[in-house]
Amino acid sequence: MADDLPDWAKQLQDALEQAGRELGDAFTKAGHILGAQAAMGWAFQGEFDHARTEIAKLPRPQIEILSMAARALATLAEEEAVRR
């Protein structure tokens, strides 16, 4: 059926399929960010089992990013504590 479409319709179909893939990728990335934020929130509340559960859902690259961000946040907090 797609072969019966005029060129403009095929181009539109291709563009919509690409947009769908990109949107799916964006939602996946947003889900990883929300998962990392949830892990930090649980850790902040002292709920480390919940934090571990959230971290376990993340892909390895996101875990590495979360780890770097947590270290940076700890450094910033320590600097602020010294400043006060």
Secondary structure, 3 states (H helix, E strand, C coil): CHHHCCHHHHHHHHHHHHHHHHHHHHHHHHHHHHHHHHHHHHHHCCCHHHHHHHHHCCCHHHHHHHHHHHHHHHHHHHHHHHHC
